[in-house]
Amino acid sequence: MKPDKQGNGARLVEAVRAAPPFAQKLAALGNGQVVLEHVTASATGFAAALVAASRGGKRLWILCADVKQQDLVHAELHVWGVEALYLPRLTHAVTGGLPNPDVLAERAAVLSQWSRQPAAVRVLCADSLDEEAPEIEVLNKESRRLAP
């Protein structure tokens, strides 16, 4: 489901972003890493939406501490009118076992979208950065387009 970019949530984000105290702080975001440790858990999605709306078309990676936070932030971004890609964690049902094929397929689809949408907002768990992923060349070579 695509977020309603003209909805009340997106308008509220724009109003807050334009307010002088926020506009000044958000203007400095393009210069590196932003850590939102001073934001309460219930406001994390809104704060992330403010950052996303202020990114100026640049890529944004939102790293979450755990899957619960990742789910909440991703869902709330849509409420605030921000389209975001969700990378599921690579899980194994049994230690040393094979990962769930549905999760592998979803991860491959999201990683493929990342290459086609370089300025997209990405929501993932921080420890997902340590997980293995196929190289983009492999994803492009193995992709198949189905005719409608």
C-alpha positions as CSV (number, residue, x, y, z in Angstrom):
1,M,0.0,0.0,0.0
2,K,1.4,3.4,-1.0
3,P,1.2,6.2,1.6
4,D,-1.2,9.1,1.0
5,K,1.4,11.9,0.4
6,Q,-1.4,14.5,0.6
7,G,-2.9,13.1,3.8
8,N,-3.1,14.8,7.1
9,G,0.0,13.0,8.4
10,A,2.2,14.3,5.6
11,R,0.8,17.8,6.0
12,L,1.6,17.7,9.8
13,V,5.1,16.6,9.1
14,E,5.6,19.5,6.6
15,A,4.1,22.0,9.1
16,V,6.5,20.9,11.9
17,R,9.4,20.7,9.5
18,A,8.7,24.3,8.4
19,A,8.5,25.7,12.0
20,P,11.6,27.8,12.6
21,P,13.1,25.7,15.6
22,F,12.8,22.5,13.6
23,A,13.8,24.0,10.2
24,Q,17.1,25.2,11.7
25,K,18.0,21.8,13.3
26,L,16.8,19.8,10.3
27,A,18.9,21.9,7.9
28,A,22.1,20.5,9.4
29,L,21.1,16.9,8.8
30,G,22.8,16.6,5.4
31,N,26.2,16.6,7.0
32,G,26.5,13.0,8.3
33,Q,25.0,10.5,10.7
34,V,21.9,11.5,12.7
35,V,21.2,9.8,16.1
36,L,17.8,10.2,17.5
37,E,18.5,9.0,21.0
38,H,16.7,11.9,22.7
39,V,13.3,11.0,21.1
40,T,10.9,8.9,23.1
41,A,10.0,5.5,21.6
42,S,6.4,6.5,20.8
43,A,7.7,9.5,18.7
44,T,10.4,7.6,16.8
45,G,8.3,7.2,13.7
46,F,7.4,10.9,13.5
47,A,11.0,11.9,14.1
48,A,12.1,9.6,11.3
49,A,9.4,11.1,9.0
50,L,10.8,14.6,9.8
51,V,14.3,13.4,8.8
52,A,13.0,11.7,5.7
53,A,11.1,14.8,4.6
54,S,14.2,16.8,5.1
55,R,16.7,14.6,3.3
56,G,16.5,16.4,0.0
57,G,16.2,13.3,-2.1
58,K,19.2,11.6,-0.5
59,R,19.2,8.0,0.6
60,L,18.2,7.4,4.2
61,W,19.0,4.3,6.2
62,I,17.0,3.9,9.4
63,L,18.7,1.4,11.7
64,C,16.5,-0.1,14.4
65,A,17.6,-1.9,17.5
66,D,15.2,-4.9,17.0
67,V,12.4,-6.2,14.8
68,K,9.7,-4.8,17.0
69,Q,11.1,-1.2,16.6
70,Q,11.6,-1.9,12.9
71,D,8.0,-2.9,12.4
72,L,6.7,0.1,14.4
73,V,8.9,2.7,12.6
74,H,8.1,1.2,9.1
75,A,4.3,1.3,9.9
76,E,4.4,4.8,11.3
77,L,6.4,6.2,8.3
78,H,3.5,5.2,6.1
79,V,1.1,7.0,8.5
80,W,3.2,10.2,8.1
81,G,3.3,9.9,4.3
82,V,6.7,8.5,3.8
83,E,7.2,5.5,1.5
84,A,9.9,3.2,2.9
85,L,11.5,-0.2,2.0
86,Y,11.5,-2.8,4.8
87,L,14.4,-5.4,4.8
88,P,13.4,-8.4,6.8
89,R,16.0,-10.0,9.0
90,L,17.6,-13.2,7.9
91,T,16.3,-15.8,10.3
92,H,17.1,-19.4,10.8
93,A,14.4,-21.7,12.4
94,V,17.2,-24.0,13.8
95,T,20.8,-23.0,14.5
96,G,22.8,-24.1,11.4
97,G,19.6,-24.7,9.4
98,L,18.6,-23.1,6.2
99,P,16.8,-19.8,6.2
100,N,13.1,-19.5,5.4
101,P,12.8,-19.4,1.6
102,D,9.9,-16.8,1.8
103,V,12.2,-14.4,3.8
104,L,15.0,-15.0,1.3
105,A,12.7,-14.1,-1.6
106,E,11.4,-11.0,0.2
107,R,15.0,-9.9,1.0
108,A,16.0,-10.4,-2.6
109,A,13.1,-8.3,-3.8
110,V,13.8,-5.5,-1.4
111,L,17.6,-5.5,-2.2
112,S,16.7,-5.4,-5.9
113,Q,14.4,-2.4,-5.3
114,W,17.3,-0.7,-3.5
115,S,19.4,-0.7,-6.7
116,R,16.5,0.7,-8.7
117,Q,15.6,3.4,-6.1
118,P,18.9,4.8,-4.8
119,A,17.2,7.6,-2.9
120,A,14.7,5.5,-1.1
121,V,14.2,5.3,2.7
122,R,15.4,2.0,4.0
123,V,14.2,0.6,7.4
124,L,16.3,-2.3,8.8
125,C,17.6,-3.8,12.0
126,A,21.2,-2.6,12.8
127,D,22.4,-6.2,13.0
128,S,21.1,-6.9,9.4
129,L,24.2,-5.0,8.2
130,D,26.2,-8.1,9.3
131,E,24.0,-10.6,7.4
132,E,25.0,-12.0,4.1
133,A,23.2,-10.7,1.0
134,P,23.6,-11.6,-2.7
135,E,25.6,-9.2,-4.8
136,I,23.6,-6.8,-7.0
137,E,25.0,-8.4,-10.2
138,V,23.6,-11.8,-9.1
139,L,20.2,-10.2,-8.3
140,N,20.0,-8.5,-11.7
141,K,21.1,-11.6,-13.6
142,E,18.7,-13.9,-11.8
143,S,15.6,-11.7,-12.0
144,R,12.7,-12.6,-14.2
145,R,10.0,-10.3,-15.5
146,L,6.6,-11.9,-15.7
147,A,4.3,-10.8,-18.5
148,P,0.8,-9.5,-17.4
